[in-house]
């Protein structure tokens, strides 16, 4: 899927709605911009969050162990227990 965008005088551009939808990007979503210097191109992707990683790890849990729903909360709880 290709499109053309225009960079404003402030160096900003708008990501078209169909691209935001494909990325699952809504207000507050962090995106990753990777610049390929050799090809003079850039790639935009969703930034991987702690919760994304937790979801992936939860898929490998043994049956009967509930999935980790909030990785940040889990980390903070267990971090305090160690201190």
N, C-alpha and C positions, 0 to 999 in steps of 0.2 A: 504494500500500500504506500503510494507516494503522494506527496502534496507539496505545495510551495508556501512558504511563510515569509513574512517581512519583518526585519529587525527594526525596532523603533530607534529614535535618537538616543534613548536611554539604554540601548542594548538589550531590550526586552522583546519577547515574542510571545504569541498566544499559541498554545498547543490545541489544535482543532479537536472538537468534541469527539469525533469518531476515534481519534488516537487516545484521548483520555479514557474513553469507554473500554477500548481494547487493553489498556494498561491497568484498568480498574482504579484509575486515579480520580480522587475527589478532593475537596478542600482539605488541606493538611497532609496529603500524601507526599512522601519524600520520593523524589526521582533521582536516578543516577545518570549523569552525563559523562560519557567516555569519549575522549578525543583521540582519533587515530592520526597522528602527525604525518605519517608517510602517505596516507591516502587522502589527507585533507578532508576527513569526514568525521561525523560525530554519531554516537548511538545513545539513545535515551531508553532507560529501563527503570522498572520499579526498584527502589532500594530494598535490600533484604533487611527485615527487622528481626529482633529477638523473638517475637511471637511467631514469625514465619518459620524460624529454625525450630522453635518448640513444637509447632504443628508437625513438622517433618519427623522429629524425634519421637513424638507421641505415637506415630504410626507403627513404631517398632516395639512398643511396650507389650509386656505379657498380658494375656487375657485377665480381666478382673482388676487391673490397675487403671484408674481413671486417667484420661488424657490431661495433660497440662494445659490449662485454659489461659492462664495469665503468667507468662514467664517472668515478667518484671516483679510481680507480687511474690512469686515463689522465691526468686533470687533474694529479694529484700528480707523475707521471712527467715531464710536459711543463713543469710549473711549476718543478721542480728544474733542468731543462735551461736555463731562462731565467735563473736566478739566478747 
